[in-house]
């Protein structure tokens, strides 16, 4: 009766095989999540670099978080696929992903708030911005000219480099444009490209927001995988004691069936029986 109760209790608790199966299922889910995080990080890097090279007037920082998250996702992918140094790789992945989460939040503030909100698109929409180009090719890259700007208050002259879309409505003549940082966009091919740049910056900010939440989820999943890996090598003390108790009871039960009880006289030596006679 006691053996049956212990067997039922042993079946209720998850054994090593069931725990290993559960770990494999979680590892597959974590692998899909890490691959998605890696794809999102690479998209951040490509889109951020492309947006940064569109103009020299804006310093876009969205690709910085993508670089850190890419490294963290790659380490997490290695930790899930390799058996050797799995715990160390998962720990390093969690550290880099944590830094990437912080970087994505900062990039969201810098690109989404400090840049995109401060870009006034009304003069561009109204067609009041002009594009200056002295010609095509690198020979005209450092060519500057003076243009006249005027608004409702005053008028002045500003210096414009070739390949620049400038908006006189946003230029502060009294302070030389010091208070209006985004009155010109250097290095663009036309003023219409500024609209594309505006959309790219907001897209980059949205991707950083998505990477912020996805990075938190990925870090939590990798942390649970690392915890289960430790439990596989170091099982709980209660489970170990119960296993040893079941093993000892089954061993005693086997011995009792293997060696049946016999009369004591049959176990005595023949010499002792002869002396008794």
Secondary structure, 3 states (H helix, E strand, C coil): CHHHHHHHHHHHCCCHHHHHHHHHHHHHHHHHHHHHHHHHHHHHHHHHHHHHCCCCCCCCCHHHHHHHHHHHHHHHHHHHHCCCCHHHHHHHHHHHHHHHHHHHHHHHHHHHHHHHCCCCCHHHHHCCCEEECCCCCHHHCCCEEEEEEECCCCEEEEEEECCEEECHHHCCCCCCCCCCCCCEEECCCCCHHHHHHHHHHHHHHHHHHHHHHHHHHHHHHHHHHHHHHHHHHCCCHHHHHHHHHHHHHHHHHHHHHHCCCCCHHHHCCHHHHHHHC
